[in-house]
Structure formats: structure tokens, C-alpha cells
Amino acid sequence: MAELTEIWKDLLPKLREAVTGVGVWTALNASRPVAYEDGVLVIGVPHEDAELAGHLKVVTTKRILETYATRALGQPIQVKIIDGVAQSDWEAQKRRDAEARRLQELNMNKMRAEMTARSNWESVYDQLAYRCSAL
């Protein structure tokens, strides 16, 4: 974690030069590296400054963060912005993400089942229509 903090301190001046806007600069200054797992650099924004996280989540800003982090770490990096700067905040975010994926998968399965049922009823209707027309 200490190494990650040092890398972040080295990155901040470069990032400030690459982005524009006081809101983005303020968000960068408030943010802290939380974790680095599986090619994902987790950047946290303190709870009291949570409204600043939106500046870092903007696609262009996030892409700049990822580009500079990739250069600094020497491998492709994805950046994830979270609310909070503690390891427990990251663990809570991972649980929320897992739950969101689970709910999305449930919804997809439900939609597939509905589509299958709809196509079954359509085939029944087609068969009935065919038989009625044959009469």
C-alpha cells in the first residue's frame, strides 16, 4: 500500500497537467489510492467529499487516469472510483457490485424465460390458426 501511495503522489502532478477544471483538480487532491487488485486501481474519495467523485468518473477523466496509471505501473490498468478511502469501503463496494451482477443475471434469466414462454404461446397460436384455416 505504501508503494501505491508513492505512485499516486508521483502521478498527481502529471494528472493535474492533463485535466482541466477546478472540480477535477479538487477531486484529484481529495482522492486516495485504496487498492490495486487484478489490474484494477481503486481510487477512493472521502465520504465528506463524495460529490467530487463524479468529476473523476467522467469518461474522459477516467481514461486519462487509466492512461497515466498504465504508464506508471507498466501494465494495462482499469480505474474504479469509490466512495470512501478505507479498505472496508472497497470491500463494501465489491459486495454491492457482486449483488448488482447477481440481480442483473436474475433479470436476464427472467427475461429469457419470458421470451421462451412467449415464443411457445406464439407457436401454439400459429398451430391453432393453421388448423382453423384448414377447416
Backbone as numpy.savetxt, mean C-alpha at the origin, in Angstrom:
# Nx Ny Nz CAx CAy CAz Cx Cy Cz
18.49 -1.55 12.85 17.66 -0.35 12.85 18.53 0.90 12.85
19.65 0.86 13.56 20.54 2.02 13.59 21.07 2.31 12.19
21.39 1.25 11.45 21.89 1.42 10.08 20.81 2.06 9.21
19.58 1.64 9.38 18.46 2.18 8.62 18.27 3.66 8.94
18.42 4.02 10.20 18.30 5.42 10.61 19.40 6.26 9.96
20.60 5.73 9.89 21.71 6.45 9.25 21.46 6.63 7.75
20.98 5.59 7.11 20.66 5.68 5.68 19.59 6.74 5.46
18.59 6.76 6.32 17.51 7.74 6.21 18.05 9.15 6.38
18.95 9.35 7.35 19.56 10.68 7.56 20.34 11.12 6.32
21.01 10.19 5.66 21.75 10.51 4.44 20.80 10.81 3.28
19.65 10.14 3.26 18.69 10.32 2.17 17.92 11.63 2.27
17.65 12.09 3.47 16.78 13.26 3.64 17.21 14.48 2.84
18.48 14.91 2.88 18.85 16.09 2.09 18.63 15.88 0.58
18.90 14.70 0.09 18.70 14.40 -1.33 17.21 14.43 -1.68
16.40 13.88 -0.78 14.97 13.87 -1.01 14.40 15.28 -1.00
14.87 16.12 -0.09 14.38 17.50 -0.02 14.69 18.25 -1.30
15.83 17.94 -1.92 16.18 18.59 -3.19 15.31 18.08 -4.33
14.85 16.86 -4.24 14.10 16.24 -5.33 12.61 16.57 -5.31
12.10 17.01 -4.18 10.66 17.29 -4.07 10.44 18.78 -3.84
9.22 19.21 -4.09 8.88 20.60 -3.84 7.67 20.67 -2.93
7.57 21.73 -2.22 6.42 21.96 -1.36 6.75 21.84 0.11
6.28 22.82 0.85 6.53 22.86 2.29 5.90 21.66 2.98
4.70 21.24 2.52 4.03 20.10 3.13 4.84 18.83 3.00
5.44 18.63 1.83 6.25 17.43 1.61 7.50 17.50 2.46
8.14 18.66 2.50 9.35 18.82 3.33 9.03 18.58 4.80
7.91 19.12 5.25 7.52 18.93 6.65 7.26 17.46 6.94
6.60 16.79 6.00 6.32 15.36 6.16 7.63 14.57 6.20
8.57 14.90 5.33 9.86 14.21 5.33 10.60 14.43 6.65
10.56 15.64 7.15 11.24 15.94 8.41 10.61 15.20 9.60
9.30 15.02 9.55 8.60 14.35 10.65 8.72 12.83 10.57
8.95 12.31 9.37 8.93 10.86 9.18 10.18 10.18 9.71
10.03 8.89 9.99 11.13 8.07 10.51 11.08 6.70 9.85
12.24 6.10 9.62 12.21 4.71 9.13 11.78 3.79 10.27
10.89 2.87 9.97 10.36 1.97 11.00 10.92 0.56 10.83
10.94 0.10 9.58 11.39 -1.27 9.33 11.81 -1.41 7.88
12.55 -2.47 7.63 12.90 -2.85 6.27 12.74 -4.36 6.20
11.69 -4.79 5.46 11.38 -6.21 5.36 11.05 -6.57 3.92
11.66 -7.62 3.41 11.32 -8.18 2.10 11.26 -7.13 1.00
12.23 -6.25 0.96 12.28 -5.22 -0.07 11.32 -4.07 0.13
10.74 -3.97 1.31 9.81 -2.89 1.62 10.40 -2.03 2.74
10.59 -0.76 2.43 11.06 0.20 3.43 9.83 0.86 4.02
9.64 0.68 5.32 8.47 1.22 6.00 8.86 2.55 6.63
8.16 3.60 6.20 8.40 4.94 6.73 7.18 5.32 7.55
7.42 5.72 8.79 6.33 6.10 9.67 6.25 7.59 9.89
5.04 8.06 10.05 4.79 9.46 10.39 4.15 9.44 11.78
4.66 10.24 12.72 4.11 10.23 14.08 2.59 10.47 14.09
1.92 9.87 15.05 0.46 9.98 15.13 0.01 11.42 15.15
0.73 12.27 15.87 0.31 13.67 15.97 0.48 14.43 14.65
1.25 13.88 13.71 1.45 14.48 12.39 0.85 13.62 11.29
-0.13 12.81 11.61 -0.68 11.83 10.67 -1.19 12.47 9.38
-1.68 13.70 9.46 -2.20 14.35 8.25 -1.09 14.61 7.22
0.16 14.60 7.65 1.29 14.81 6.73 1.58 13.58 5.87
1.12 12.42 6.29 1.41 11.18 5.56 0.89 11.24 4.14
-0.19 11.96 3.91 -0.75 12.08 2.58 0.23 12.68 1.58
1.08 13.60 2.05 2.09 14.19 1.17 3.07 13.15 0.68
3.38 12.18 1.51 4.35 11.15 1.13 3.72 10.04 0.31
2.40 9.91 0.40 1.71 8.86 -0.34 1.35 9.25 -1.77
1.54 10.52 -2.11 1.28 10.96 -3.48 2.21 10.16 -4.40
1.68 9.71 -5.53 2.40 8.78 -6.40 3.78 9.32 -6.78
3.86 10.57 -7.18 5.16 11.10 -7.61 6.15 11.15 -6.46
5.70 11.56 -5.30 6.59 11.63 -4.14 7.02 10.24 -3.72
6.09 9.31 -3.71 6.42 7.93 -3.33 7.42 7.33 -4.32
7.25 7.63 -5.60 8.18 7.13 -6.61 9.59 7.70 -6.38
9.67 8.97 -6.01 10.97 9.58 -5.70 11.59 8.90 -4.49
10.79 8.65 -3.46 11.29 7.95 -2.27 11.84 6.58 -2.65
11.10 5.86 -3.47 11.53 4.52 -3.88 12.80 4.57 -4.72
12.90 5.55 -5.59 14.09 5.68 -6.43 15.33 5.94 -5.60
15.25 6.88 -4.69 16.40 7.21 -3.85 16.74 6.09 -2.87
15.72 5.43 -2.34 15.97 4.31 -1.43 16.61 3.15 -2.18
16.20 2.93 -3.41 16.80 1.87 -4.23 18.27 2.16 -4.46
18.59 3.40 -4.77 19.99 3.78 -4.96 20.80 3.59 -3.68
20.22 4.00 -2.56 20.95 3.93 -1.29 21.17 2.50 -0.83
20.19 1.63 -1.05 20.29 0.26 -0.56 20.79 -0.72 -1.61
20.88 -0.26 -2.85 21.46 -1.09 -3.90 20.58 -2.23 -4.37
19.28 -2.15 -4.13 18.34 -3.16 -4.61 16.96 -2.51 -4.73
16.08 -3.10 -5.55 14.75 -2.51 -5.72 14.00 -2.42 -4.40
13.45 -1.26 -4.13 12.77 -1.00 -2.86 11.37 -0.48 -3.14
10.43 -0.97 -2.36 9.09 -0.39 -2.31 8.99 0.36 -1.00
8.29 1.47 -1.01 8.13 2.27 0.20 6.68 2.17 0.65
6.49 1.96 1.94 5.15 1.92 2.53 5.12 2.98 3.62
4.15 3.85 3.55 3.99 4.92 4.54 2.91 4.48 5.53
3.25 4.55 6.82 2.28 4.15 7.85 2.10 5.27 8.86
1.04 5.15 9.62 0.75 6.07 10.71 1.43 5.53 11.96
2.37 6.26 12.50 3.10 5.83 13.69 4.54 5.50 13.35
5.39 5.61 14.35 6.83 5.40 14.12 7.40 4.25 14.94
6.56 3.50 15.61 7.02 2.39 16.44 6.85 1.06 15.71
7.62 0.08 16.13 7.51 -1.26 15.55 6.11 -1.82 15.76
5.49 -1.50 16.87 4.12 -1.97 17.13 3.13 -1.37 16.13
3.38 -0.15 15.68 2.52 0.46 14.66 2.64 -0.31 13.34
3.84 -0.75 13.02 4.05 -1.54 11.80 3.37 -2.89 11.92
3.47 -3.52 13.07 2.81 -4.81 13.27 1.29 -4.66 13.15
0.74 -3.59 13.71 -0.70 -3.35 13.61 -1.09 -3.11 12.15
-0.27 -2.39 11.40 -0.56 -2.14 9.98 -0.53 -3.45 9.19
0.42 -4.32 9.50 0.47 -5.61 8.81 -0.79 -6.42 9.08
-1.28 -6.38 10.33 -2.52 -7.09 10.64 -3.71 -6.49 9.87
-3.77 -5.16 9.79 -4.85 -4.52 9.04 -4.78 -4.87 7.55
-3.56 -4.88 7.01 -3.39 -5.24 5.59 -3.81 -6.69 5.34
-3.45 -7.59 6.25 -3.83 -9.00 6.10 -5.35 -9.15 6.15
-5.98 -8.43 7.05 -7.44 -8.50 7.18 -8.10 -7.93 5.92
-7.56 -6.85 5.38 -8.10 -6.26 4.16 -7.98 -7.24 3.00
-6.84 -7.92 2.90 -6.66 -8.93 1.84 -7.65 -10.08 2.01
-7.86 -10.50 3.26 -8.79 -11.59 3.53 -10.22 -11.20 3.13
-10.63 -9.98 3.48 -11.97 -9.52 3.13 -12.12 -9.36 1.62
-11.07 -8.88 0.96 -11.12 -8.75 -0.48 -11.25 -10.11 -1.15
-10.53 -11.09 -0.63 -10.62 -12.44 -1.17 -12.01 -13.03 -0.96
-12.60 -12.79 0.23 -13.97 -13.25 0.49 -14.95 -12.62 -0.50
-14.78 -11.32 -0.73 -15.67 -10.64 -1.68 -15.50 -11.20 -3.09
-14.27 -11.48 -3.49 -14.03 -12.05 -4.81 -14.67 -13.43 -4.93
-14.54 -14.25 -3.88 -15.15 -15.58 -3.90 -16.68 -15.48 -3.97
-17.24 -14.52 -3.24 -18.68 -14.32 -3.26 -19.13 -13.89 -4.65
-18.36 -12.99 -5.27 -18.71 -12.52 -6.60 -18.62 -13.66 -7.62
-17.59 -14.49 -7.49 -17.46 -15.65 -8.39 -18.66 -16.59 -8.24
-19.06 -16.83 -6.98 -20.21 -17.71 -6.73 -21.47 -17.12 -7.33
-21.66 -15.82 -7.21 -22.83 -15.17 -7.79 -22.81 -15.26 -9.32
-21.64 -15.08 -9.91 -21.52 -15.18 -11.36 -21.82 -16.60 -11.83
-21.34 -17.58 -11.08 -21.59 -18.97 -11.43 -23.09 -19.27 -11.32
-23.70 -18.81 -10.24 -25.14 -19.04 -10.06 -25.93 -18.34 -11.16
-25.52 -17.12 -11.50 -26.22 -16.37 -12.56 -26.11 -17.12 -13.89
-24.91 -17.60 -14.19 -24.75 -18.32 -15.47 -25.54 -19.63 -15.45
-25.66 -20.28 -14.28 -26.48 -21.50 -14.19 -27.95 -21.17 -14.45
-28.46 -20.09 -13.86 -29.85 -19.72 -14.08 -30.07 -19.28 -15.52
-29.07 -18.64 -16.11 -29.21 -18.25 -17.52 -29.30 -19.48 -18.41
-28.51 -20.51 -18.09 -28.59 -21.72 -18.90 -29.94 -22.42 -18.71
-30.48 -22.41 -17.52 -31.81 -22.99 -17.27 -32.84 -22.21 -18.08
-32.75 -20.89 -18.04 -33.68 -20.06 -18.79 -33.56 -20.35 -20.29
-32.33 -20.45 -20.78 -32.13 -20.75 -22.21 -32.75 -22.09 -22.58
-32.58 -23.09 -21.73 -33.15 -24.41 -22.01 -34.69 -24.36 -22.01
-35.26 -23.63 -21.05 -36.72 -23.49 -21.00 -37.24 -22.73 -22.23
-36.55 -21.69 -22.60 -36.97 -20.93 -23.78 -36.91 -21.79 -25.04
-35.84 -22.59 -25.15 -35.69 -23.47 -26.30 -36.82 -24.50 -26.34
-37.15 -25.08 -25.21 -38.20 -26.10 -25.16 -39.58 -25.48 -25.44
-39.79 -24.30 -24.89 -41.09 -23.62 -25.16 -41.22 -23.29 -26.63
-40.15 -22.84 -27.24 -40.22 -22.50 -28.66 -40.41 -23.74 -29.52
-39.95 -24.89 -29.03 -40.12 -26.13 -29.78 -41.58 -26.59 -29.77
-42.33 -26.17 -28.76 -43.74 -26.53 -28.68 -44.51 -25.72 -29.67
